[in-house]
Each structure stands twice: as C-alpha cells, then as structure tokens.
Amino acid sequence: MKITLAQSLEWFGVLTAIVYSLLVASNTGLEFLGFALLLISAFSIGLWAYLGGHRGILLLQFFYATAGIIGMLRWF
C-alpha cells in the first residue's frame, strides 16, 4: 500500500496535535513546544484540507494556527 502526500499530511497533523494537547495539559513547562506543534499541525492539516477541498477544515486550521502563534508569544 502506497501512502500519498495527503495521507502523510493528515496523519502528521493529527499526531502533532495529539502531542500538543498532551504537552499543554501536562503543565510541565513544555507549553511553548506544545504551541509550536499546534502551529505545525495547523499547517499540515491545512495543506491536507486545501489539497482535498475541505474548506471548513481549512478555515478551522487558520484559527488553530493563530492560537498556536498567540500561545507561543504568550509563553515566550
């Protein structure tokens, strides 16, 4: 089975979002890294959404990317 670029983007975005949520919830001082992962996840899933024509998910990723940037600025 061949993994497509879209599948790679989708699952990479999902995994980085999972790690982000665990890092922020753990309250162990790794929040900046967590928000950076949220931003990376938003770009990955956003590109997947764009390629697949999932406009609602693409819009959502703009807001997640914004939250990632705000989170990094607040924790810096």
mmCIF file of the N, C-alpha and C atoms, coordinates in Angstrom:
data_MODEL
# 
_entry.id   MODEL 
# 
loop_
_atom_site.group_PDB 
_atom_site.id 
_atom_site.type_symbol 
_atom_site.label_atom_id 
_atom_site.label_alt_id 
_atom_site.label_comp_id 
_atom_site.label_asym_id 
_atom_site.label_entity_id 
_atom_site.label_seq_id 
_atom_site.pdbx_PDB_ins_code 
_atom_site.Cartn_x 
_atom_site.Cartn_y 
_atom_site.Cartn_z 
_atom_site.occupancy 
_atom_site.B_iso_or_equiv 
_atom_site.pdbx_formal_charge 
_atom_site.auth_seq_id 
_atom_site.auth_comp_id 
_atom_site.auth_asym_id 
_atom_site.auth_atom_id 
_atom_site.pdbx_PDB_model_num 
ATOM 1   N N  . MET A 1 1  ? 0.836   -1.181 0.000  1.00 0.00 ? 1  MET A N  1 
ATOM 2   C CA . MET A 1 1  ? 0.000   0.000  0.000  1.00 0.00 ? 1  MET A CA 1 
ATOM 3   C C  . MET A 1 1  ? 0.880   1.244  0.000  1.00 0.00 ? 1  MET A C  1 
ATOM 4   N N  . LYS A 1 2  ? 0.626   2.139  -0.927 1.00 0.00 ? 2  LYS A N  1 
ATOM 5   C CA . LYS A 1 2  ? 1.409   3.359  -1.049 1.00 0.00 ? 2  LYS A CA 1 
ATOM 6   C C  . LYS A 1 2  ? 0.733   4.490  -0.278 1.00 0.00 ? 2  LYS A C  1 
ATOM 7   N N  . ILE A 1 3  ? 1.519   5.176  0.525  1.00 0.00 ? 3  ILE A N  1 
ATOM 8   C CA . ILE A 1 3  ? 0.997   6.302  1.304  1.00 0.00 ? 3  ILE A CA 1 
ATOM 9   C C  . ILE A 1 3  ? 1.137   7.566  0.463  1.00 0.00 ? 3  ILE A C  1 
ATOM 10  N N  . THR A 1 4  ? 0.045   8.290  0.302  1.00 0.00 ? 4  THR A N  1 
ATOM 11  C CA . THR A 1 4  ? 0.054   9.508  -0.503 1.00 0.00 ? 4  THR A CA 1 
ATOM 12  C C  . THR A 1 4  ? 0.520   10.693 0.335  1.00 0.00 ? 4  THR A C  1 
ATOM 13  N N  . LEU A 1 5  ? 0.839   11.777 -0.361 1.00 0.00 ? 5  LEU A N  1 
ATOM 14  C CA . LEU A 1 5  ? 1.223   13.008 0.331  1.00 0.00 ? 5  LEU A CA 1 
ATOM 15  C C  . LEU A 1 5  ? 0.085   13.486 1.224  1.00 0.00 ? 5  LEU A C  1 
ATOM 16  N N  . ALA A 1 6  ? -1.133  13.414 0.721  1.00 0.00 ? 6  ALA A N  1 
ATOM 17  C CA . ALA A 1 6  ? -2.290  13.860 1.504  1.00 0.00 ? 6  ALA A CA 1 
ATOM 18  C C  . ALA A 1 6  ? -2.431  13.046 2.789  1.00 0.00 ? 6  ALA A C  1 
ATOM 19  N N  . GLN A 1 7  ? -2.263  11.740 2.698  1.00 0.00 ? 7  GLN A N  1 
ATOM 20  C CA . GLN A 1 7  ? -2.361  10.895 3.897  1.00 0.00 ? 7  GLN A CA 1 
ATOM 21  C C  . GLN A 1 7  ? -1.245  11.223 4.884  1.00 0.00 ? 7  GLN A C  1 
ATOM 22  N N  . SER A 1 8  ? -0.046  11.468 4.378  1.00 0.00 ? 8  SER A N  1 
ATOM 23  C CA . SER A 1 8  ? 1.071   11.819 5.250  1.00 0.00 ? 8  SER A CA 1 
ATOM 24  C C  . SER A 1 8  ? 0.806   13.130 5.979  1.00 0.00 ? 8  SER A C  1 
ATOM 25  N N  . LEU A 1 9  ? 0.308   14.129 5.243  1.00 0.00 ? 9  LEU A N  1 
ATOM 26  C CA . LEU A 1 9  ? -0.016  15.421 5.862  1.00 0.00 ? 9  LEU A CA 1 
ATOM 27  C C  . LEU A 1 9  ? -1.096  15.268 6.918  1.00 0.00 ? 9  LEU A C  1 
ATOM 28  N N  . GLU A 1 10 ? -2.133  14.518 6.574  1.00 0.00 ? 10 GLU A N  1 
ATOM 29  C CA . GLU A 1 10 ? -3.246  14.320 7.508  1.00 0.00 ? 10 GLU A CA 1 
ATOM 30  C C  . GLU A 1 10 ? -2.773  13.680 8.806  1.00 0.00 ? 10 GLU A C  1 
ATOM 31  N N  . TRP A 1 11 ? -2.061  12.574 8.705  1.00 0.00 ? 11 TRP A N  1 
ATOM 32  C CA . TRP A 1 11 ? -1.672  11.850 9.916  1.00 0.00 ? 11 TRP A CA 1 
ATOM 33  C C  . TRP A 1 11 ? -0.552  12.533 10.685 1.00 0.00 ? 11 TRP A C  1 
ATOM 34  N N  . PHE A 1 12 ? 0.353   13.222 9.986  1.00 0.00 ? 12 PHE A N  1 
ATOM 35  C CA . PHE A 1 12 ? 1.370   14.001 10.675 1.00 0.00 ? 12 PHE A CA 1 
ATOM 36  C C  . PHE A 1 12 ? 0.709   15.111 11.480 1.00 0.00 ? 12 PHE A C  1 
ATOM 37  N N  . GLY A 1 13 ? -0.276  15.771 10.879 1.00 0.00 ? 13 GLY A N  1 
ATOM 38  C CA . GLY A 1 13 ? -1.017  16.823 11.574 1.00 0.00 ? 13 GLY A CA 1 
ATOM 39  C C  . GLY A 1 13 ? -1.769  16.304 12.779 1.00 0.00 ? 13 GLY A C  1 
ATOM 40  N N  . VAL A 1 14 ? -2.368  15.139 12.633 1.00 0.00 ? 14 VAL A N  1 
ATOM 41  C CA . VAL A 1 14 ? -3.104  14.536 13.747 1.00 0.00 ? 14 VAL A CA 1 
ATOM 42  C C  . VAL A 1 14 ? -2.155  14.200 14.899 1.00 0.00 ? 14 VAL A C  1 
ATOM 43  N N  . LEU A 1 15 ? -1.027  13.578 14.582 1.00 0.00 ? 15 LEU A N  1 
ATOM 44  C CA . LEU A 1 15 ? -0.091  13.176 15.639 1.00 0.00 ? 15 LEU A CA 1 
ATOM 45  C C  . LEU A 1 15 ? 0.519   14.387 16.352 1.00 0.00 ? 15 LEU A C  1 
ATOM 46  N N  . THR A 1 16 ? 0.870   15.422 15.592 1.00 0.00 ? 16 THR A N  1 
ATOM 47  C CA . THR A 1 16 ? 1.429   16.609 16.254 1.00 0.00 ? 16 THR A CA 1 
ATOM 48  C C  . THR A 1 16 ? 0.382   17.315 17.106 1.00 0.00 ? 16 THR A C  1 
ATOM 49  N N  . ALA A 1 17 ? -0.879  17.282 16.688 1.00 0.00 ? 17 ALA A N  1 
ATOM 50  C CA . ALA A 1 17 ? -1.951  17.879 17.505 1.00 0.00 ? 17 ALA A CA 1 
ATOM 51  C C  . ALA A 1 17 ? -2.157  17.089 18.799 1.00 0.00 ? 17 ALA A C  1 
ATOM 52  N N  . ILE A 1 18 ? -2.046  15.777 18.723 1.00 0.00 ? 18 ILE A N  1 
ATOM 53  C CA . ILE A 1 18 ? -2.181  14.950 19.923 1.00 0.00 ? 18 ILE A CA 1 
ATOM 54  C C  . ILE A 1 18 ? -1.063  15.261 20.911 1.00 0.00 ? 18 ILE A C  1 
ATOM 55  N N  . VAL A 1 19 ? 0.171   15.329 20.416 1.00 0.00 ? 19 VAL A N  1 
ATOM 56  C CA . VAL A 1 19 ? 1.310   15.632 21.296 1.00 0.00 ? 19 VAL A CA 1 
ATOM 57  C C  . VAL A 1 19 ? 1.156   17.038 21.871 1.00 0.00 ? 19 VAL A C  1 
ATOM 58  N N  . TYR A 1 20 ? 0.713   17.993 21.038 1.00 0.00 ? 20 TYR A N  1 
ATOM 59  C CA . TYR A 1 20 ? 0.465   19.358 21.529 1.00 0.00 ? 20 TYR A CA 1 
ATOM 60  C C  . TYR A 1 20 ? -0.484  19.343 22.722 1.00 0.00 ? 20 TYR A C  1 
ATOM 61  N N  . SER A 1 21 ? -1.613  18.666 22.568 1.00 0.00 ? 21 SER A N  1 
ATOM 62  C CA . SER A 1 21 ? -2.620  18.692 23.629 1.00 0.00 ? 21 SER A CA 1 
ATOM 63  C C  . SER A 1 21 ? -2.103  18.040 24.906 1.00 0.00 ? 21 SER A C  1 
ATOM 64  N N  . LEU A 1 22 ? -1.328  16.985 24.770 1.00 0.00 ? 22 LEU A N  1 
ATOM 65  C CA . LEU A 1 22 ? -0.767  16.325 25.953 1.00 0.00 ? 22 LEU A CA 1 
ATOM 66  C C  . LEU A 1 22 ? 0.273   17.204 26.642 1.00 0.00 ? 22 LEU A C  1 
ATOM 67  N N  . LEU A 1 23 ? 1.091   17.906 25.870 1.00 0.00 ? 23 LEU A N  1 
ATOM 68  C CA . LEU A 1 23 ? 2.104   18.781 26.464 1.00 0.00 ? 23 LEU A CA 1 
ATOM 69  C C  . LEU A 1 23 ? 1.465   19.950 27.206 1.00 0.00 ? 23 LEU A C  1 
ATOM 70  N N  . VAL A 1 24 ? 0.470   20.562 26.608 1.00 0.00 ? 24 VAL A N  1 
ATOM 71  C CA . VAL A 1 24 ? -0.180  21.699 27.265 1.00 0.00 ? 24 VAL A CA 1 
ATOM 72  C C  . VAL A 1 24 ? -0.948  21.231 28.501 1.00 0.00 ? 24 VAL A C  1 
ATOM 73  N N  . ALA A 1 25 ? -1.637  20.115 28.400 1.00 0.00 ? 25 ALA A N  1 
ATOM 74  C CA . ALA A 1 25 ? -2.415  19.600 29.538 1.00 0.00 ? 25 ALA A CA 1 
ATOM 75  C C  . ALA A 1 25 ? -1.523  19.130 30.674 1.00 0.00 ? 25 ALA A C  1 
ATOM 76  N N  . SER A 1 26 ? -0.301  18.705 30.368 1.00 0.00 ? 26 SER A N  1 
ATOM 77  C CA . SER A 1 26 ? 0.582   18.174 31.412 1.00 0.00 ? 26 SER A CA 1 
ATOM 78  C C  . SER A 1 26 ? 1.114   19.263 32.336 1.00 0.00 ? 26 SER A C  1 
ATOM 79  N N  . ASN A 1 27 ? 1.085   20.534 31.885 1.00 0.00 ? 27 ASN A N  1 
ATOM 80  C CA . ASN A 1 27 ? 1.543   21.657 32.706 1.00 0.00 ? 27 ASN A CA 1 
ATOM 81  C C  . ASN A 1 27 ? 2.943   21.406 33.265 1.00 0.00 ? 27 ASN A C  1 
ATOM 82  N N  . THR A 1 28 ? 3.845   20.982 32.385 1.00 0.00 ? 28 THR A N  1 
ATOM 83  C CA . THR A 1 28 ? 5.211   20.648 32.795 1.00 0.00 ? 28 THR A CA 1 
ATOM 84  C C  . THR A 1 28 ? 6.247   21.633 32.277 1.00 0.00 ? 28 THR A C  1 
ATOM 85  N N  . GLY A 1 29 ? 5.799   22.797 31.822 1.00 0.00 ? 29 GLY A N  1 
ATOM 86  C CA . GLY A 1 29 ? 6.723   23.792 31.316 1.00 0.00 ? 29 GLY A CA 1 
ATOM 87  C C  . GLY A 1 29 ? 7.052   23.635 29.844 1.00 0.00 ? 29 GLY A C  1 
ATOM 88  N N  . LEU A 1 30 ? 6.395   22.723 29.170 1.00 0.00 ? 30 LEU A N  1 
ATOM 89  C CA . LEU A 1 30 ? 6.652   22.496 27.744 1.00 0.00 ? 30 LEU A CA 1 
ATOM 90  C C  . LEU A 1 30 ? 5.560   23.102 26.872 1.00 0.00 ? 30 LEU A C  1 
ATOM 91  N N  . GLU A 1 31 ? 4.898   24.113 27.397 1.00 0.00 ? 31 GLU A N  1 
ATOM 92  C CA . GLU A 1 31 ? 3.790   24.725 26.665 1.00 0.00 ? 31 GLU A CA 1 
ATOM 93  C C  . GLU A 1 31 ? 4.251   25.375 25.366 1.00 0.00 ? 31 GLU A C  1 
ATOM 94  N N  . PHE A 1 32 ? 5.409   26.031 25.372 1.00 0.00 ? 32 PHE A N  1 
ATOM 95  C CA . PHE A 1 32 ? 5.900   26.672 24.147 1.00 0.00 ? 32 PHE A CA 1 
ATOM 96  C C  . PHE A 1 32 ? 6.074   25.626 23.046 1.00 0.00 ? 32 PHE A C  1 
ATOM 97  N N  . LEU A 1 33 ? 6.688   24.508 23.370 1.00 0.00 ? 33 LEU A N  1 
ATOM 98  C CA . LEU A 1 33 ? 6.839   23.426 22.399 1.00 0.00 ? 33 LEU A CA 1 
ATOM 99  C C  . LEU A 1 33 ? 5.478   22.924 21.941 1.00 0.00 ? 33 LEU A C  1 
ATOM 100 N N  . GLY A 1 34 ? 4.555   22.814 22.867 1.00 0.00 ? 34 GLY A N  1 
ATOM 101 C CA . GLY A 1 34 ? 3.207   22.377 22.522 1.00 0.00 ? 34 GLY A CA 1 
ATOM 102 C C  . GLY A 1 34 ? 2.543   23.315 21.529 1.00 0.00 ? 34 GLY A C  1 
ATOM 103 N N  . PHE A 1 35 ? 2.638   24.628 21.766 1.00 0.00 ? 35 PHE A N  1 
ATOM 104 C CA . PHE A 1 35 ? 2.024   25.580 20.844 1.00 0.00 ? 35 PHE A CA 1 
ATOM 105 C C  . PHE A 1 35 ? 2.737   25.588 19.490 1.00 0.00 ? 35 PHE A C  1 
ATOM 106 N N  . ALA A 1 36 ? 4.044   25.351 19.499 1.00 0.00 ? 36 ALA A N  1 
ATOM 107 C CA . ALA A 1 36 ? 4.764   25.228 18.226 1.00 0.00 ? 36 ALA A CA 1 
ATOM 108 C C  . ALA A 1 36 ? 4.245   24.018 17.447 1.00 0.00 ? 36 ALA A C  1 
ATOM 109 N N  . LEU A 1 37 ? 3.980   22.929 18.150 1.00 0.00 ? 37 LEU A N  1 
ATOM 110 C CA . LEU A 1 37 ? 3.424   21.744 17.499 1.00 0.00 ? 37 LEU A CA 1 
ATOM 111 C C  . LEU A 1 37 ? 2.015   22.001 16.984 1.00 0.00 ? 37 LEU A C  1 
ATOM 112 N N  . LEU A 1 38 ? 1.242   22.809 17.695 1.00 0.00 ? 38 LEU A N  1 
ATOM 113 C CA . LEU A 1 38 ? -0.084  23.180 17.217 1.00 0.00 ? 38 LEU A CA 1 
ATOM 114 C C  . LEU A 1 38 ? 0.028   23.940 15.898 1.00 0.00 ? 38 LEU A C  1 
ATOM 115 N N  . LEU A 1 39 ? 0.974   24.858 15.816 1.00 0.00 ? 39 LEU A N  1 
ATOM 116 C CA . LEU A 1 39 ? 1.173   25.609 14.583 1.00 0.00 ? 39 LEU A CA 1 
ATOM 117 C C  . LEU A 1 39 ? 1.584   24.685 13.436 1.00 0.00 ? 39 LEU A C  1 
ATOM 118 N N  . ILE A 1 40 ? 2.500   23.775 13.701 1.00 0.00 ? 40 ILE A N  1 
ATOM 119 C CA . ILE A 1 40 ? 2.935   22.808 12.684 1.00 0.00 ? 40 ILE A CA 1 
ATOM 120 C C  . ILE A 1 40 ? 1.762   21.933 12.261 1.00 0.00 ? 40 ILE A C  1 
ATOM 121 N N  . SER A 1 41 ? 0.984   21.495 13.221 1.00 0.00 ? 41 SER A N  1 
ATOM 122 C CA . SER A 1 41 ? -0.191  20.673 12.930 1.00 0.00 ? 41 SER A CA 1 
ATOM 123 C C  . SER A 1 41 ? -1.179  21.433 12.052 1.00 0.00 ? 41 SER A C  1 
ATOM 124 N N  . ALA A 1 42 ? -1.410  22.701 12.375 1.00 0.00 ? 42 ALA A N  1 
ATOM 125 C CA . ALA A 1 42 ? -2.355  23.510 11.610 1.00 0.00 ? 42 ALA A CA 1 
ATOM 126 C C  . ALA A 1 42 ? -1.900  23.657 10.162 1.00 0.00 ? 42 ALA A C  1 
ATOM 127 N N  . PHE A 1 43 ? -0.606  23.854 9.950  1.00 0.00 ? 43 PHE A N  1 
ATOM 128 C CA . PHE A 1 43 ? -0.098  23.953 8.580  1.00 0.00 ? 43 PHE A CA 1 
ATOM 129 C C  . PHE A 1 43 ? -0.255  22.626 7.845  1.00 0.00 ? 43 PHE A C  1 
ATOM 130 N N  . SER A 1 44 ? 0.065   21.546 8.516  1.00 0.00 ? 44 SER A N  1 
ATOM 131 C CA . SER A 1 44 ? -0.028  20.230 7.888  1.00 0.00 ? 44 SER A CA 1 
ATOM 132 C C  . SER A 1 44 ? -1.472  19.873 7.525  1.00 0.00 ? 44 SER A C  1 
ATOM 133 N N  . ILE A 1 45 ? -2.357  19.996 8.488  1.00 0.00 ? 45 ILE A N  1 
ATOM 134 C CA . ILE A 1 45 ? -3.768  19.669 8.219  1.00 0.00 ? 45 ILE A CA 1 
ATOM 135 C C  . ILE A 1 45 ? -4.380  20.703 7.278  1.00 0.00 ? 45 ILE A C  1 
ATOM 136 N N  . GLY A 1 46 ? -3.931  21.953 7.367  1.00 0.00 ? 46 GLY A N  1 
ATOM 137 C CA . GLY A 1 46 ? -4.414  22.977 6.448  1.00 0.00 ? 46 GLY A CA 1 
ATOM 138 C C  . GLY A 1 46 ? -4.051  22.662 5.004  1.00 0.00 ? 46 GLY A C  1 
ATOM 139 N N  . LEU A 1 47 ? -2.825  22.223 4.778  1.00 0.00 ? 47 LEU A N  1 
ATOM 140 C CA . LEU A 1 47 ? -2.418  21.839 3.425  1.00 0.00 ? 47 LEU A CA 1 
ATOM 141 C C  . LEU A 1 47 ? -3.197  20.618 2.949  1.00 0.00 ? 47 LEU A C  1 
ATOM 142 N N  . TRP A 1 48 ? -3.392  19.655 3.836  1.00 0.00 ? 48 TRP A N  1 
ATOM 143 C CA . TRP A 1 48 ? -4.211  18.479 3.505  1.00 0.00 ? 48 TRP A CA 1 
ATOM 144 C C  . TRP A 1 48 ? -5.629  18.911 3.124  1.00 0.00 ? 48 TRP A C  1 
ATOM 145 N N  . ALA A 1 49 ? -6.205  19.826 3.912  1.00 0.00 ? 49 ALA A N  1 
ATOM 146 C CA . ALA A 1 49 ? -7.564  20.305 3.644  1.00 0.00 ? 49 ALA A CA 1 
ATOM 147 C C  . ALA A 1 49 ? -7.632  21.043 2.313  1.00 0.00 ? 49 ALA A C  1 
ATOM 148 N N  . TYR A 1 50 ? -6.625  21.849 2.029  1.00 0.00 ? 50 TYR A N  1 
ATOM 149 C CA . TYR A 1 50 ? -6.589  22.584 0.767  1.00 0.00 ? 50 TYR A CA 1 
ATOM 150 C C  . TYR A 1 50 ? -6.524  21.615 -0.414 1.00 0.00 ? 50 TYR A C  1 
ATOM 151 N N  . LEU A 1 51 ? -5.633  20.648 -0.330 1.00 0.00 ? 51 LEU A N  1 
ATOM 152 C CA . LEU A 1 51 ? -5.482  19.677 -1.415 1.00 0.00 ? 51 LEU A CA 1 
ATOM 153 C C  . LEU A 1 51 ? -6.745  18.851 -1.628 1.00 0.00 ? 51 LEU A C  1 
ATOM 154 N N  . GLY A 1 52 ? -7.458  18.577 -0.547 1.00 0.00 ? 52 GLY A N  1 
ATOM 155 C CA . GLY A 1 52 ? -8.660  17.758 -0.636 1.00 0.00 ? 52 GLY A CA 1 
ATOM 156 C C  . GLY A 1 52 ? -9.944  18.539 -0.802 1.00 0.00 ? 52 GLY A C  1 
ATOM 157 N N  . GLY A 1 53 ? -9.860  19.863 -0.823 1.00 0.00 ? 53 GLY A N  1 
ATOM 158 C CA . GLY A 1 53 ? -11.053 20.676 -0.985 1.00 0.00 ? 53 GLY A CA 1 
ATOM 159 C C  . GLY A 1 53 ? -11.939 20.728 0.246  1.00 0.00 ? 53 GLY A C  1 
ATOM 160 N N  . HIS A 1 54 ? -11.370 20.514 1.414  1.00 0.00 ? 54 HIS A N  1 
ATOM 161 C CA . HIS A 1 54 ? -12.128 20.551 2.671  1.00 0.00 ? 54 HIS A CA 1 
ATOM 162 C C  . HIS A 1 54 ? -12.069 21.971 3.232  1.00 0.00 ? 54 HIS A C  1 
ATOM 163 N N  . ARG A 1 55 ? -12.922 22.817 2.731  1.00 0.00 ? 55 ARG A N  1 
ATOM 164 C CA . ARG A 1 55 ? -12.846 24.246 3.051  1.00 0.00 ? 55 ARG A CA 1 
ATOM 165 C C  . ARG A 1 55 ? -13.128 24.559 4.519  1.00 0.00 ? 55 ARG A C  1 
ATOM 166 N N  . GLY A 1 56 ? -14.058 23.847 5.122  1.00 0.00 ? 56 GLY A N  1 
ATOM 167 C CA . GLY A 1 56 ? -14.361 24.085 6.529  1.00 0.00 ? 56 GLY A CA 1 
ATOM 168 C C  . GLY A 1 56 ? -13.182 23.748 7.423  1.00 0.00 ? 56 GLY A C  1 
ATOM 169 N N  . ILE A 1 57 ? -12.533 22.646 7.152  1.00 0.00 ? 57 ILE A N  1 
ATOM 170 C CA . ILE A 1 57 ? -11.350 22.255 7.937  1.00 0.00 ? 57 ILE A CA 1 
ATOM 171 C C  . ILE A 1 57 ? -10.211 23.237 7.689  1.00 0.00 ? 57 ILE A C  1 
ATOM 172 N N  . LEU A 1 58 ? -10.071 23.706 6.450  1.00 0.00 ? 58 LEU A N  1 
ATOM 173 C CA . LEU A 1 58 ? -9.032  24.690 6.137  1.00 0.00 ? 58 LEU A CA 1 
ATOM 174 C C  . LEU A 1 58 ? -9.247  25.973 6.942  1.00 0.00 ? 58 LEU A C  1 
ATOM 175 N N  . LEU A 1 59 ? -10.482 26.452 6.999  1.00 0.00 ? 59 LEU A N  1 
ATOM 176 C CA . LEU A 1 59 ? -10.789 27.643 7.791  1.00 0.00 ? 59 LEU A CA 1 
ATOM 177 C C  . LEU A 1 59 ? -10.459 27.409 9.263  1.00 0.00 ? 59 LEU A C  1 
ATOM 178 N N  . LEU A 1 60 ? -10.820 26.258 9.779  1.00 0.00 ? 60 LEU A N  1 
ATOM 179 C CA . LEU A 1 60 ? -10.535 25.924 11.171 1.00 0.00 ? 60 LEU A CA 1 
ATOM 180 C C  . LEU A 1 60 ? -9.029  25.965 11.450 1.00 0.00 ? 60 LEU A C  1 
ATOM 181 N N  . GLN A 1 61 ? -8.227  25.509 10.488 1.00 0.00 ? 61 GLN A N  1 
ATOM 182 C CA . GLN A 1 61 ? -6.773  25.478 10.683 1.00 0.00 ? 61 GLN A CA 1 
ATOM 183 C C  . GLN A 1 61 ? -6.170  26.874 10.750 1.00 0.00 ? 61 GLN A C  1 
ATOM 184 N N  . PHE A 1 62 ? -6.791  27.852 10.072 1.00 0.00 ? 62 PHE A N  1 
ATOM 185 C CA . PHE A 1 62 ? -6.328  29.233 10.217 1.00 0.00 ? 62 PHE A CA 1 
ATOM 186 C C  . PHE A 1 62 ? -6.468  29.692 11.667 1.00 0.00 ? 62 PHE A C  1 
ATOM 187 N N  . PHE A 1 63 ? -7.566  29.327 12.303 1.00 0.00 ? 63 PHE A N  1 
ATOM 188 C CA . PHE A 1 63 ? -7.768  29.707 13.697 1.00 0.00 ? 63 PHE A CA 1 
ATOM 189 C C  . PHE A 1 63 ? -6.836  28.932 14.633 1.00 0.00 ? 63 PHE A C  1 
ATOM 190 N N  . TYR A 1 64 ? -6.594  27.650 14.350 1.00 0.00 ? 64 TYR A N  1 
ATOM 191 C CA . TYR A 1 64 ? -5.637  26.888 15.153 1.00 0.00 ? 64 TYR A CA 1 
ATOM 192 C C  . TYR A 1 64 ? -4.229  27.457 15.004 1.00 0.00 ? 64 TYR A C  1 
ATOM 193 N N  . ALA A 1 65 ? -3.858  27.846 13.789 1.00 0.00 ? 65 ALA A N  1 
ATOM 194 C CA . ALA A 1 65 ? -2.540  28.450 13.578 1.00 0.00 ? 65 ALA A CA 1 
ATOM 195 C C  . ALA A 1 65 ? -2.426  29.755 14.368 1.00 0.00 ? 65 ALA A C  1 
ATOM 196 N N  . THR A 1 66 ? -3.486  30.542 14.354 1.00 0.00 ? 66 THR A N  1 
ATOM 197 C CA . THR A 1 66 ? -3.500  31.790 15.122 1.00 0.00 ? 66 THR A CA 1 
ATOM 198 C C  . THR A 1 66 ? -3.354  31.505 16.613 1.00 0.00 ? 66 THR A C  1 
ATOM 199 N N  . ALA A 1 67 ? -4.063  30.490 17.104 1.00 0.00 ? 67 ALA A N  1 
ATOM 200 C CA . ALA A 1 67 ? -3.949  30.113 18.522 1.00 0.00 ? 67 ALA A CA 1 
ATOM 201 C C  . ALA A 1 67 ? -2.533  29.654 18.842 1.00 0.00 ? 67 ALA A C  1 
ATOM 202 N N  . GLY A 1 68 ? -1.899  28.923 17.933 1.00 0.00 ? 68 GLY A N  1 
ATOM 203 C CA . GLY A 1 68 ? -0.522  28.489 18.149 1.00 0.00 ? 68 GLY A CA 1 
ATOM 204 C C  . GLY A 1 68 ? 0.427   29.665 18.239 1.00 0.00 ? 68 GLY A C  1 
ATOM 205 N N  . ILE A 1 69 ? 0.253   30.643 17.360 1.00 0.00 ? 69 ILE A N  1 
ATOM 206 C CA . ILE A 1 69 ? 1.114   31.832 17.380 1.00 0.00 ? 69 ILE A CA 1 
ATOM 207 C C  . ILE A 1 69 ? 0.892   32.633 18.657 1.00 0.00 ? 69 ILE A C  1 
ATOM 208 N N  . ILE A 1 70 ? -0.360  32.841 19.021 1.00 0.00 ? 70 ILE A N  1 
ATOM 209 C CA . ILE A 1 70 ? -0.661  33.571 20.265 1.00 0.00 ? 70 ILE A CA 1 
ATOM 210 C C  . ILE A 1 70 ? -0.088  32.834 21.471 1.00 0.00 ? 70 ILE A C  1 
ATOM 211 N N  . GLY A 1 71 ? -0.255  31.522 21.504 1.00 0.00 ? 71 GLY A N  1 
ATOM 212 C CA . GLY A 1 71 ? 0.285   30.733 22.614 1.00 0.00 ? 71 GLY A CA 1 
ATOM 213 C C  . GLY A 1 71 ? 1.794   30.843 22.723 1.00 0.00 ? 71 GLY A C  1 
ATOM 214 N N  . MET A 1 72 ? 2.482   30.805 21.596 1.00 0.00 ? 72 MET A N  1 
ATOM 215 C CA . MET A 1 72 ? 3.945   30.916 21.631 1.00 0.00 ? 72 MET A CA 1 
ATOM 216 C C  . MET A 1 72 ? 4.370   32.310 22.087 1.00 0.00 ? 72 MET A C  1 
ATOM 217 N N  . LEU A 1 73 ? 3.662   33.332 21.621 1.00 0.00 ? 73 LEU A N  1 
ATOM 218 C CA . LEU A 1 73 ? 4.003   34.696 22.047 1.00 0.00 ? 73 LEU A CA 1 
ATOM 219 C C  . LEU A 1 73 ? 3.754   34.896 23.531 1.00 0.00 ? 73 LEU A C  1 
ATOM 220 N N  . ARG A 1 74 ? 2.679   34.324 24.043 1.00 0.00 ? 74 ARG A N  1 
ATOM 221 C CA . ARG A 1 74 ? 2.358   34.474 25.465 1.00 0.00 ? 74 ARG A CA 1 
ATOM 222 C C  . ARG A 1 74 ? 3.323   33.699 26.361 1.00 0.00 ? 74 ARG A C  1 
ATOM 223 N N  . TRP A 1 75 ? 3.836   32.574 25.918 1.00 0.00 ? 75 TRP A N  1 
ATOM 224 C CA . TRP A 1 75 ? 4.724   31.771 26.741 1.00 0.00 ? 75 TRP A CA 1 
ATOM 225 C C  . TRP A 1 75 ? 6.197   32.119 26.552 1.00 0.00 ? 75 TRP A C  1 
ATOM 226 N N  . PHE A 1 76 ? 6.519   32.936 25.564 1.00 0.00 ? 76 PHE A N  1 
ATOM 227 C CA . PHE A 1 76 ? 7.905   33.294 25.279 1.00 0.00 ? 76 PHE A CA 1 
ATOM 228 C C  . PHE A 1 76 ? 8.430   34.231 26.276 1.00 0.00 ? 76 PHE A C  1 
# 
